[in-house]
Amino acid sequence: MKRIIITILCGMVGAGSVAAEPPGQRSLVFMRTHGKVLNEGNPATFTTDALKDIARHFPEYSHTNEISVGVGCIFSYLHHDLDTVEESLKRFLKASEKANVPVWIKLDGEQWWENRPDLWNWWDPTKPGYDPANVKNVERSHWSEEYALKIAWRDWGRQIRILPPPNLMSPTYREACHGAMDRLVPIVADWYNRLPRQKKGLFVGLNVGWESGVGTSSYYHPNGNELLGQPEANDPPGGSTVNLDVLSRGHQQIGYAAVSSAGLRSSGDITEDDLVEVIRLHLLDLSKKARELGIPKDKLYTHTFGNEKGEKLYDAAVNDLALPGWSEYWNSTDIMKNKGVLRNLHRPGVRQWGSVEWLLLYPVEKGQLWYTAIKNTINAPGLNMMCIYNWEIVDTPSSEVIRMTNKVLDEGLSPQELPEWTGAPISSLYDMDGE
């Protein structure tokens, strides 16, 4: 049995500098559907059995192997009571040690923030948290505050109504994220520091951001606020929001609150560079906070997602304080065909990275396709970890994914060389001084 690390989740200097390195420790992560088994709002769900339930499918795993088997979870710290989230995190880490199963931890403060109406409720005095000043903490569909959102939509398979997305550059919002991280991140850092050397492999990493972008996960229909009091059946149809329209994502343009709060512009037309800079600043800030609280760079990952053309949003994942992480759906069979990823692997200082959200968009019965895709990704140049979304998709009676994964594990690592970059000069991209 060759050595490979599989982890289960509950999320290079100069051009050509990443050569085919000797095999080292890598992680293959399976994401569990958010909230089904490991639910940060219910600490009782964090048991050793919840971790072993997936690990048992890979009987020869070890956290000391080149590729090991583990479990991870998303902790949305503005979605639930913070005391509850903190207790869930503690139990998760305790279960990891007891089960001897590695863990991957995603901290989310942008996709779900239902538990903080004191941040987002600017319009309804009959509901908790009401404060007109909260208008500064939500996104807008134009420059002035009269265009502040009361509602938004998300389509991760089907369209649902959600709260207005946060103004990622609002000082009050950022303080809320920092406050939650002040509670949660030291728990992880202290736990990792206390682990004996032979058990350090139990910590795969900490992930900040969740497909961070403006309009990519939370979008707004034209005149959306007027739909708030109407039946959901009246809502316009949804659809993919990561498309070739890198500004509005095919919906009403938003991002005005973040762009103006960041001091980038306060009038005229929003540009792609404006929106990318907002996300770069957002992830840089989260990375800086996590580092200050004790997470080493080689255990800290960011997360963005862009379209199949390799848009500039991929660049926002890169900073000097964390390892970049990207979603991959477009080129899962050969991740080096993703121009956004390849371009950034040629940036100065980028040596390691993570495919922090990955799925092959083919039926799970297509074993050979899954085998090729997993093998190519886990052996991608400089890759530290990949996370397959979701376990519930691949763990079905007719699925070939588990069998093909075990085949990849048995064959071991054979890291690839970094392909040449023939696109625009990388010197035109953002600096990486972390300041």
N, C-alpha and C positions, 0 to 999 in steps of 0.2 A: 504493500500500500504506500503510494507516494504521499507526501505531506502537503495538504491544502487546508485552509481555514474557511468554514462556512459559517456565516452568522445569520441569525433570524431576527428580523425587525418586527416591532409591533404595529426609518427614513431616511527643472530642466534649463538649463541655461542655454541660451542661444539656439539658433535653428539647428535641428538634427542632433541636439545634445543628449537626448535620452536614447542610449544604445540598449541592446538586449542585455539586461543585467542578470547576474546569477539569481536563481530562484530564491525568493525571500518570502516572508509571511504575508499572505493576502487573505482577504475575507470575502466570502460569498454570503450575502444577506438576503433573507426572505422576509418581506414586510407582511405582517398580519393586518388584515382589514382593520382600520382604525376603530377602536372601541368595542370590537366583538369579544375578544378574549382578554387582552391586556387593556384595561380601560382606566386611564389616569384619574377618572372621576370615581373609581371604586377600588380602593386599595386591596380589598379582599381578592381581587382577580390576579394579583401578582404572587403566584405560587411557583414552587419548583416544577410542579407538573406542567404548568403553562409553558415553561422553557423546554422541558424534556419531551413534550408532545411532538415537537418538530425534530429535535435532535435525534430521537430514536430512529428516524428514517435514514440516518447516516451513521451506522453503528460503529464505524472505526474512527469517528472524529476525536480530536483532542485539541484543546486550546493552545497547545505547544506546536502543533503541526504547521506546515506551510500554509495550509488552508484549513480553518477549523470551523466547527458548527456552533452556533450560538443563537441568541434571541434578542430582539430589540423592540423599542416602543416609541411612539410619539407622545410627548408631554406638552399639551397646549395649555400654557400657564395662565392665559387670560380667559380660558374657556370654562374652567372649574375653579372652585375655591382653592386658593393657593395652599392652605394647610393640607387639603386632601391630596393635591398634586405632589406636595413634598413627601407625604407619607407613602404614596404610591411609588415614588422614585426610590425611597429608602428600601422598600420591600423588594423592588426590582433588583437592586444591587445585592441585597442579602440573598435572594434566590439564585442569582448568578454564582455566587461563591458556593452555596450549598449544592447546587446542581452541577457545578464545574462547567458552566456553559457561558460563553462570551456574550457580551451585550453591546448593542448599538443604541444610542440615545439621540433622538431628534427633539430639539426644543422649538416650539412654535409659538409665536406671538402675533402672527399676522393673518392667518387663515380663519381662526375661530377666536372670538373675544366676547362671547355672550355674557360672561360673568362680570364684565366691567361696563355696565351702563353709565357709570360715572365718567366714562371716557367718551362714549358715542351718543348718548341720548341728549340731543340738543333741541328736539322738536316736540316732545310729548310730556307736558307737565303732570300727566296722570300716571306716569310710569316711573319706576325707580331710577335714580341717577340723573334726573333731569337738571340740566344747567345749560343755558343758552351759549355759554362760553365753550361748550363741547363742540361747537361748530368748527372750531379750529383743529379738531382731532380727526375729522373724517375727510374723505376725498370730495372733490368738486368736479362738476362738468363744465365749468368756466372759471374765470379768474376771481370773481367776487364771491363773497360768502353766501349770497342769495342762491347760489347754485350748489350748495352743499347737499350731499346725497343723504337720503333717509333709508334707502334700500339698494340692494345690488343682487346680482344673480351669479350662480356658479354652475358649471356643467362638467362634472367628472363622470360622465356616463349618462346622466339625465339632468335637466335643468332644475335647480331649486332656488328658492329665495333665500337670501342671506342678509346679514347686516351690512351697512355701508362699509367699505374697506377703510382701514385707518390711513390717515395722513402720515406716511412713514417718516416724515421729517418734522412732525409736531414735537416740540420739546416735552410736552406733557405725556404724549404717547411713549416717547423714548424713555422718559423717567419710569414709566410703568414697566416697560420691558426690563430696564436695568434693575428695578426693585425685585422683580421676580427672579431674575438671574442671580441677584445677590443671595437669594434664598436657596436656589437649586444647584447652581454650578459648584459651590464649595462642597456640597455633599458628594458630588461625583469626583471632584479633584482629591478630596481627603480620602475617599474610598480607594481611588487608584493609587495614591501615594502609600497607603497602608498595605496594599497587596504585596506579598513577598515576590521576589524577582521571578520565580518560576510560575507565578500566576498573573503576571502583568498582561498576558494575552487575553485575559477575560474582558478587558476594555478595548473594544474595537475603535470607538471614537464618539465624539460629540458633534452633532450636526446643527448648525444655526441657519435660519432661513428655511423656506419650504417653497420651492419653485418661485422664488421671489421675483416679482415683476409688477408693473403697473398695468392692470387690465388683463393679465394673463390667467389669473385664477378667479378674480372678482371683476365682473363687467357690469355695465349699466346700459339699459335700454333707453332710447330717446324718450324724454318726459317720464322717466321711470318713477319719480316721486308721486306722480298722479295715479300710478297703479297700486300704491301701497294699500289703499282702502278698498280695492276691488278684488274680486275672486281671482285666485291664482290661475284659474283656467283662462283668464283674459290676457295673460302675459304673452308677449311675442315669443316665437320659438327661439331656443338657444342654439348652441353649436360651438365648434372649436374656437378657442380664443387665442391660440398660438398659431397664427397664420401669417401670410405675407404682408398684411397690413400691420407694421410694427408700431404704429401710433395708437389707433383706436381699437385694434384687434377685431375689426368688423362691427363694432358697436359704437356707442356714444363715446367721444373722447373724454377721458378722465386723466388725472395726474396733475391738475392745476394747483391743488393744495400743496402737494409735495414739492413740485418744482419751484413754486414761489417761496415756500418756507425754507427751502435750501438756498435761496438767494440766487437762483440760476436765471430766472426771468419772471416778470410779473405782467407781461402784456405780449400781444402778438401770438404767433403760432408755436406750440410745443414742438420740439424736434426729437428725433430718436436719441441723439446724444444727451438731451435733457433727462429723458426717462432712464437711460442706462446709468447716468451719473447718480441719479437718486438711488438706484439699487446698489450701485457700488458703495456709496456712502452708508447705506443701510447695513449691508453685510460687513463692511469695514468696522462700523460701530459695534455690531454684535460680536465680531471677532476680537476686537480690542477688549471688550468687557470680559469675554470668556478667558482670554489670556491673562488679564489682570487678576482673575479669580482662580487661576492655577492650572488651566488646561494647556498642556504643551502643544506646540504647532503641529506635531506629527499625529496628534489625536483630535484635531479640530478641523471641521469641514464646513464650507459654505454650500449654497444650493440655488442655482438658477436653471432656467429652461428656455430654450429658444426654438425658432422654427427650423424646418429642414434645410433652409438655405444658409444656416450658420450665422444668423443675425448678430449684431453687436451686443445683445443682452448676455450672450455667453461670456463676454469679457468682464462683466460686473462681478463674476464669481472669484476673480483673482485679486488677492491682496497679499501683503508680505507677512501677515499674521496667522494665516490659516491655509489649509490645502483647499484648492477649488473642487467643487462638486457640481455635477450636472445631471439632469434627467436625460434618459435616452429611450426614445421610442421610434425615431425615424430610421436609425441605422443600427438596429440591435444585432443584426447578423454580422456586421463589420463596423465596429464603432469608430474606427479610424477614418471612415468615410464621412463622419460628421465634421464639417468644415469649422464649426464653432469650437469644438473640442480640439481638433488638430491645430488650429491656429494658436490657441492658447497654450498648448503644450510646447510650442516653439518660443514662448515668451521668456525673457530672462528670468531666472529664478524658479521657474515652474518645473519641478522634478517629479513630484508625487501628486496624485489626485484620486478622486473617487467618483464612480458612476453610482450616485447616491439614490437614484430612482430609475429602475430599468425594467422593461417588459418587452418581450417579443410578441408582436401583434399577429401571431399565427395560432391556430388551434393547438391545445396542449397534447393532442394525439400525434402531432407531427414530430416524432422523436428526433429524427436526424437533424431537422432544422433547429430544434432547441439545443441539441448537443453542439452543433457548430457555433451557434450564437453564444452560448455560455462559455465554451472553450475559447473563442476569439476574445471575448470581453475580459475574462479573468486573466488572460495572458497579454492584454493590451499594455503597451509601453508605459511604465511609470505608475500603473494602477495599483492602489492599495486595497480597495474594496469595491464590491458591486452589491446593489440591493435590488432584489427581484420583487416587484409589486404585482400581485399579493399572494401570500401563501394559499389563501382560499381559492385562488384561481388555479393553481397548479396541483393542489392536493385533492384530486377527484379520481373516481374509480378508473376512468379511461385514460388518465394522464400518463404521459411518458416522461414528464419532466424530472421526477425524482430519480427514476432509473438512469436517465441521461446525465443528471448531475453526479450521481455516484460513479458513472463511467469517467467523467471529467476528473473527479477526485482521484480515482485509481490511476489515471495516466499521469497525474502530477503537472507541475508548471513547466512551461516552455516559453518564457517571455519574448515578445516580439520586439523588433526594432521600430523606432519612430519613423514613419514615412516622411518624405520631404514635403515641406510647405512651399507651394508655388503661388500663393495668393499675394495680397497686399503686404507691404513691408510691416513687420511687427513693431518697428520703432514708432509707429504712429499711434500705438495704443497707450492706455493710461500708464502713469508711473506706478511703481510698486514700493514706495517708501513707507507705506503704512501710516502716513501722517495726514 
